[in-house]
Amino acid sequence: MERYFEDFKVGERFRSKGVTLSEAEVISFALAYDPQPFHIDVEAARKSAFGQLIASGLHTFALGWRMFLQEGLLSACSMGSPGIDELRWTAPVKPGDTIYTEAEVLEVRSSASKPDRGTLRMGYRIVNQKDETVLTMAIVHILRKREVK
């Protein structure tokens, strides 16, 4: 079922399917976008504060965001976003971890100046297989309303 602005209610929660990160994926992403030693070099990572290879926080964000989008909740109504607030990495993600995205509707507000849309503030939490929070953020989404005929 397609969802639009009017379909979201404060307090509503969603959870994505999970994805498991391999060591090769962690290194490949980091080589392209975040080439710090503890993301790309197993030996250097062992000597780091983390004691082992960890995924880039940018990788964690990108996967978490993709998993949420794949649920299809915004596919019919998304008109973009003005940005991300309160982005925090709270625990490292390691090769072999499975992560999930959880989202909660925090605020729903109809636009006063553009009657075809509204804003939806969502709180996101990415968790691992142990239900440990590894990332938190809030995003304001601009959503299309249903076409009134």
RODO-2510 file (C-alpha; in nm, 4 decimals, decimal comma):
residues 149
     n   res          X          Y          Z
     1     m     0,0000     0,0000     0,0000
     2     e     0,1327     0,3405    -0,0927
     3     r     0,1702     0,5800     0,1968
     4     y     0,1428     0,9564     0,1924
     5     f     0,1840     1,2333     0,4465
     6     e    -0,1611     1,1732     0,5983
     7     d    -0,0819     0,8071     0,6675
     8     f     0,1923     0,8714     0,9248
     9     k     0,1025     0,9059     1,2936
    10     v     0,3182     1,0230     1,5850
    11     g     0,4519     0,7233     1,7742
    12     e     0,4323     0,4877     1,4777
    13     r     0,7389     0,2597     1,4547
    14     f     0,9065     0,0672     1,1753
    15     r     1,1914    -0,1856     1,1555
    16     s     1,3841    -0,2829     0,8436
    17     k     1,5221    -0,6158     0,7380
    18     g     1,8838    -0,6696     0,8391
    19     v     2,2104    -0,6757     0,6503
    20     t     2,5331    -0,8465     0,7563
    21     l     2,8613    -0,6709     0,6806
    22     s     3,1541    -0,8729     0,5515
    23     e     3,5168    -0,7757     0,6049
    24     a     3,5548    -0,7247     0,2284
    25     e     3,2577    -0,4842     0,2209
    26     v     3,3916    -0,2871     0,5185
    27     i     3,7322    -0,2459     0,3546
    28     s     3,5951    -0,1742     0,0065
    29     f     3,3639     0,1044     0,1261
    30     a     3,6357     0,2582     0,3418
    31     l     3,8941     0,2501     0,0627
    32     a     3,6540     0,4522    -0,1521
    33     y     3,5078     0,6920     0,1063
    34     d     3,6806     0,6833     0,4474
    35     p     4,0343     0,5405     0,4187
    36     q     4,1346     0,5507     0,7835
    37     p     4,3666     0,2687     0,8992
    38     f     4,1132     0,1106     1,1377
    39     h     3,8678     0,0770     0,8457
    40     i     4,1051    -0,0552     0,5773
    41     d     4,3968    -0,2384     0,7435
    42     v     4,3368    -0,5381     0,9705
    43     e     4,6806    -0,5134     1,1381
    44     a     4,6580    -0,1379     1,1952
    45     a     4,3042    -0,1844     1,3299
    46     r     4,4277    -0,4397     1,5869
    47     k     4,6650    -0,1728     1,7204
    48     s     4,3946     0,0971     1,7265
    49     a     4,1668     0,1952     2,0125
    50     f     3,9052    -0,0386     1,8616
    51     g     4,1291    -0,3464     1,8671
    52     q     3,9908    -0,4707     1,5369
    53     l     3,8621    -0,3626     1,1983
    54     i     3,5431    -0,1552     1,2166
    55     a     3,3074    -0,0204     0,9531
    56     s     3,3118     0,3467     0,8655
    57     g     3,0307     0,5388     1,0319
    58     l     2,9450     0,6674     0,6847
    59     h     2,9033     0,3053     0,5727
    60     t     2,6775     0,2336     0,8701
    61     f     2,4677     0,5396     0,7862
    62     a     2,4464     0,4524     0,4144
    63     l     2,3408     0,0927     0,4794
    64     g     2,0914     0,1937     0,7468
    65     w     1,9366     0,4536     0,5207
    66     r     1,9167     0,2102     0,2280
    67     m     1,7505    -0,0536     0,4458
    68     f     1,4877     0,1953     0,5610
    69     l     1,4184     0,3129     0,2054
    70     q     1,3833    -0,0459     0,0851
    71     e     1,0855    -0,0854     0,3167
    72     g     0,9022     0,1417     0,0689
    73     l     0,7381     0,3681     0,3269
    74     l     0,8453     0,6880     0,1478
    75     s     0,8510     0,5682    -0,2130
    76     a     0,5219     0,7323    -0,3160
    77     c     0,5521     1,0514    -0,1151
    78     s     0,9128     1,1613    -0,0584
    79     m     0,9941     1,5113    -0,1764
    80     g     1,3391     1,5161    -0,0161
    81     s     1,4750     1,6456     0,3106
    82     p     1,6395     1,9635     0,4343
    83     g     1,8930     1,7588     0,6314
    84     i     1,9916     1,5276     0,9115
    85     d     1,9983     1,6323     1,2772
    86     e     2,1641     1,4786     1,5791
    87     l     2,3672     1,2173     1,3877
    88     r     2,5667     1,0133     1,6400
    89     w     2,7759     0,6986     1,6137
    90     t     2,7319     0,5283     1,9500
    91     a     2,9145     0,1962     1,9012
    92     p     3,1408     0,0448     1,6353
    93     v     3,0089    -0,1931     1,3692
    94     k     3,2371    -0,4880     1,3042
    95     p     3,2611    -0,7332     1,0146
    96     g     3,0062    -1,0080     1,0786
    97     d     2,7609    -0,7744     1,2533
    98     t     2,4036    -0,7664     1,1266
    99     i     2,2406    -0,4250     1,1468
   100     y     1,8775    -0,3118     1,1289
   101     t     1,7155     0,0290     1,1047
   102     e     1,4393     0,1277     1,3416
   103     a     1,2399     0,4459     1,2880
   104     e     0,9794     0,6290     1,4905
   105     v     0,7519     0,9126     1,3814
   106     l     0,8269     1,2030     1,6173
   107     e     0,6316     1,4880     1,4585
   108     v     0,3835     1,5352     1,1731
   109     r     0,3149     1,8897     1,0551
   110     s     0,1158     2,0114     0,7558
   111     s     0,2761     2,2942     0,5570
   112     a     0,1091     2,6307     0,6080
   113     s     0,2364     2,7711     0,2776
   114     k     0,2261     2,4646     0,0477
   115     p    -0,0975     2,2672     0,0837
   116     d     0,0297     1,9739    -0,1239
   117     r     0,2833     1,8656     0,1425
   118     g     0,3861     1,8377     0,5033
   119     t     0,6906     1,7569     0,7116
   120     l     0,7555     1,4406     0,9038
   121     r     1,0292     1,4277     1,1682
   122     m     1,1572     1,0727     1,2177
   123     g     1,3932     0,9433     1,4821
   124     y     1,6222     0,6673     1,3583
   125     r     1,8199     0,4088     1,5461
   126     i     2,0464     0,1552     1,3819
   127     v     2,0987    -0,1523     1,5970
   128     n     2,3131    -0,4622     1,5701
   129     q     2,2196    -0,8273     1,6200
   130     k     2,2551    -0,7824     1,9983
   131     d     2,0059    -0,4926     1,9897
   132     e     2,2883    -0,2510     2,0744
   133     t     2,2421     0,0954     1,9294
   134     v     2,5238     0,1814     1,6865
   135     l     2,3847     0,5016     1,5298
   136     t     2,1107     0,7533     1,6056
   137     m     1,9788     1,0450     1,4016
   138     a     1,6708     1,2497     1,3263
   139     i     1,5582     1,3467     0,9776
   140     v     1,2895     1,5912     0,8682
   141     h     1,1220     1,4537     0,5564
   142     i     0,9117     1,6594     0,3171
   143     l     0,6215     1,4394     0,2118
   144     r     0,3592     1,4718    -0,0581
   145     k    -0,0059     1,4614     0,0413
   146     r    -0,2552     1,2511    -0,1480
   147     e    -0,3926     1,4184    -0,4559
   148     v    -0,7405     1,5431    -0,3855
   149     k    -0,9731     1,5052    -0,6837
***
